[in-house]
Amino acid sequence: MGFVHDGPYEPMVGDPDDHRPATVWRLAVDPAGEVPMALLFERCAVGDRIPLHRHDVDEVVTVLNGEGEYTLGDDVRAVGAGDAVFIPAGVVHGTRNTGDRALHVHAVFPATKVQMQMVDRNPAPGTEADPPLTTVYDFATGTFETLGPTTSL
């Protein structure tokens, strides 16, 4: 158990499937490693989108500020400040900033390592022809391991 104080946000770069240098984020996990949960804080830039993907664990997203459009399975809805989205494991989802300022979201995961299967991409330069990947994110270290192309939906 422990406290995590506000820290610096980093540009969304380094992931070949989700390259958004104008969007910034930071991660938080229990520094003692006793609570196996992770928090993601994101400021999605105007016009940016979180590409369609799915996880092996549930996720809860809250919108703090801004306007967006959230895809959850076959359902697409407008979201804004105060809204929450409950995402079951395995359901394809993504977000698009539809407003004129950053879309601030927080996401909670019941794990510190999450498998992510990309369905869509914001390709990093030089990877435009590559297929979407399946990766495992380690929120405690901020690193990810590529498992290979996403093969089934």
C-alpha positions as CSV (number, residue, x, y, z in Angstrom):
1,M,0.0,0.0,0.0
2,G,1.2,3.5,-0.5
3,F,0.7,7.0,-1.9
4,V,1.4,8.1,-5.4
5,H,1.6,11.9,-5.9
6,D,0.9,13.8,-9.1
7,G,3.8,13.3,-11.6
8,P,4.9,14.3,-15.1
9,Y,2.9,13.3,-18.1
10,E,4.7,11.7,-21.1
11,P,3.9,11.9,-24.8
12,M,2.2,8.8,-26.2
13,V,5.1,7.5,-28.2
14,G,7.0,4.2,-28.4
15,D,4.0,2.0,-29.1
16,P,3.9,1.1,-32.8
17,D,0.1,0.7,-32.7
18,D,-0.7,3.9,-30.7
19,H,1.5,6.8,-31.7
20,R,0.0,10.1,-30.5
21,P,2.8,12.6,-29.7
22,A,0.3,15.4,-28.9
23,T,-1.5,13.2,-26.3
24,V,0.1,12.8,-22.9
25,W,-0.3,10.2,-20.1
26,R,1.1,8.8,-16.9
27,L,0.6,5.6,-15.0
28,A,0.3,4.8,-11.3
29,V,0.5,1.6,-9.3
30,D,1.0,0.8,-5.6
31,P,4.7,1.5,-5.0
32,A,4.8,-1.3,-2.4
33,G,3.3,-3.8,-4.9
34,E,0.6,-4.9,-2.5
35,V,-2.5,-3.7,-4.4
36,P,-2.6,-5.3,-7.8
37,M,-4.3,-2.4,-9.6
38,A,-3.2,0.2,-12.0
39,L,-4.4,3.7,-12.9
40,L,-3.9,5.4,-16.2
41,F,-4.2,9.2,-16.5
42,E,-4.6,10.5,-20.1
43,R,-5.0,13.9,-21.8
44,C,-6.2,12.9,-25.3
45,A,-5.3,15.8,-27.7
46,V,-7.9,17.5,-29.9
47,G,-8.6,15.2,-32.9
48,D,-6.7,12.2,-31.4
49,R,-8.2,8.8,-30.7
50,I,-7.5,5.7,-28.7
51,P,-7.6,3.0,-31.4
52,L,-10.1,0.1,-31.1
53,H,-8.6,-2.6,-28.9
54,R,-9.6,-5.1,-26.1
55,H,-8.0,-6.3,-22.9
56,D,-7.8,-9.5,-20.9
57,V,-9.1,-7.7,-17.8
58,D,-12.0,-5.4,-17.0
59,E,-11.5,-1.6,-17.2
60,V,-13.4,1.4,-15.8
61,V,-12.9,4.8,-17.5
62,T,-14.0,8.1,-16.1
63,V,-14.2,11.3,-18.1
64,L,-12.9,14.3,-16.1
65,N,-13.0,17.0,-18.8
66,G,-13.7,17.5,-22.5
67,E,-15.9,15.8,-25.0
68,G,-15.5,12.6,-26.8
69,E,-17.1,9.6,-28.5
70,Y,-16.7,6.2,-26.9
71,T,-17.1,2.9,-28.8
72,L,-18.0,-0.1,-26.6
73,G,-18.6,-3.2,-28.7
74,D,-21.3,-2.1,-31.3
75,D,-22.4,0.9,-29.2
76,V,-21.1,4.4,-29.9
77,R,-21.9,7.2,-27.6
78,A,-21.0,10.8,-26.8
79,V,-19.2,11.2,-23.4
80,G,-18.3,14.2,-21.3
81,A,-17.2,15.3,-17.9
82,G,-18.6,13.1,-15.2
83,D,-19.4,10.1,-17.4
84,A,-18.1,6.6,-16.7
85,V,-17.6,3.6,-19.0
86,F,-17.5,0.1,-17.6
87,I,-15.7,-2.2,-20.0
88,P,-15.8,-6.0,-19.6
89,A,-12.7,-8.0,-20.5
90,G,-12.7,-9.0,-24.1
91,V,-15.0,-6.2,-25.4
92,V,-13.6,-4.1,-28.2
93,H,-13.5,-0.4,-27.3
94,G,-11.9,3.0,-28.1
95,T,-12.3,6.7,-27.7
96,R,-12.1,9.7,-30.0
97,N,-11.7,13.3,-28.8
98,T,-14.5,15.3,-30.5
99,G,-14.1,18.5,-28.6
100,D,-12.0,21.6,-28.9
101,R,-9.7,20.9,-25.9
102,A,-8.0,17.9,-24.4
103,L,-10.2,15.0,-23.3
104,H,-9.1,14.1,-19.8
105,V,-9.8,10.5,-18.8
106,H,-8.7,8.2,-16.0
107,A,-8.8,4.4,-16.4
108,V,-8.7,1.8,-13.6
109,F,-7.5,-1.8,-14.2
110,P,-7.7,-4.7,-11.7
111,A,-4.1,-5.7,-12.6
112,T,-0.7,-4.2,-13.1
113,K,0.0,-6.2,-16.3
114,V,-2.6,-6.1,-19.0
115,Q,-2.7,-7.9,-22.4
116,M,-3.9,-5.6,-25.1
117,Q,-5.1,-6.8,-28.5
118,M,-5.2,-3.9,-31.0
119,V,-7.9,-4.0,-33.6
120,D,-7.1,-0.6,-35.1
121,R,-4.0,1.5,-35.1
122,N,-2.5,5.0,-34.9
123,P,0.7,3.7,-36.6
124,A,4.1,5.1,-35.5
125,P,6.1,6.5,-38.4
126,G,7.6,3.7,-40.5
127,T,5.0,1.1,-39.3
128,E,2.1,2.1,-41.5
129,A,1.9,-1.2,-43.3
130,D,2.3,-3.4,-40.2
131,P,-0.7,-5.4,-38.8
132,P,-2.2,-4.6,-35.4
133,L,-0.3,-6.2,-32.5
134,T,-1.0,-8.0,-29.3
135,T,1.1,-6.8,-26.4
136,V,1.4,-7.1,-22.6
137,Y,1.7,-3.8,-20.8
138,D,3.5,-3.7,-17.5
139,F,2.1,-0.6,-15.8
140,A,4.6,-0.8,-13.0
141,T,7.5,-0.3,-15.3
142,G,5.8,1.4,-18.3
143,T,7.1,-1.2,-20.7
144,F,5.4,-3.6,-23.0
145,E,6.2,-6.9,-24.6
146,T,5.0,-7.7,-28.1
147,L,3.4,-11.1,-28.5
148,G,2.8,-10.9,-32.2
149,P,0.1,-9.8,-34.6
150,T,-3.5,-9.8,-33.4
151,T,-4.9,-12.9,-35.0
152,S,-8.6,-13.2,-34.0
153,L,-11.4,-11.0,-33.0
